[in-house]
């Protein structure tokens, strides 16, 4: 794994732990999180299951997986979940792996239960302020992509990150707007900065 990717993962992990979790924990049941990098090979669980954090309720002996994405858009306030569908030198995409696990659930393939997509204000020095996060079930997002209509004015669409959004490389994403998740009747929480 390149140093740039390791740095991006560490930055995202710290942003989720210190910026997102204090804001969202109370709306999803409290407890604590354990980054998967702390309990296993650095990229094993994330690569194979898409789980970035374990959500643990110690008093009830419960655990579930969370997929998280943190973004720092420079020019636009997004209101959407994004699942990677294309990246250079990657055989199986994030979407293909998660979809396979969902569609073969009876075989017990591990996948995230919750998907938390968080957005931060533009960095000011080494600090970025949490703005808001969308929270939904991962399977609901996947079903919308699988069963919904594709297109900008439909249920979901494909977009590419680029320098126009402050990115340094191009990756393709399936974009599911928050409004689509609500329109489909899925459980959805918009958690905004409280302080």
HELIX and SHEET records of a PDB file:
HELIX    1   1 UNK A    3  UNK A   15  1                                  13    
HELIX    2   2 UNK A   16  UNK A   20  3                                   5    
HELIX    3   3 UNK A   21  UNK A   24  1                                   4    
HELIX    4   4 UNK A   25  UNK A   27  5                                   3    
HELIX    5   5 UNK A   36  UNK A   38  5                                   3    
HELIX    6   6 UNK A   44  UNK A   49  1                                   6    
HELIX    7   7 UNK A   58  UNK A   60  5                                   3    
HELIX    8   8 UNK A   94  UNK A  103  1                                  10    
HELIX    9   9 UNK A  105  UNK A  107  5                                   3    
HELIX   10  10 UNK A  138  UNK A  147  1                                  10    
HELIX   11  11 UNK A  163  UNK A  165  5                                   3    
HELIX   12  12 UNK A  178  UNK A  183  1                                   6    
SHEET    1   A 6 UNK A  32  UNK A  35  0                                        
SHEET    2   A 6 UNK A  53  UNK A  57 -1                                        
SHEET    3   A 6 UNK A  62  UNK A  71 -1                                        
SHEET    4   A 6 UNK A 114  UNK A 120  1                                        
SHEET    5   A 6 UNK A 130  UNK A 137 -1                                        
SHEET    6   A 6 UNK A 188  UNK A 192 -1                                        
SHEET    1   B 3 UNK A  80  UNK A  86  0                                        
SHEET    2   B 3 UNK A 172  UNK A 177 -1                                        
SHEET    3   B 3 UNK A 157  UNK A 160 -1                                        
END                                                                             
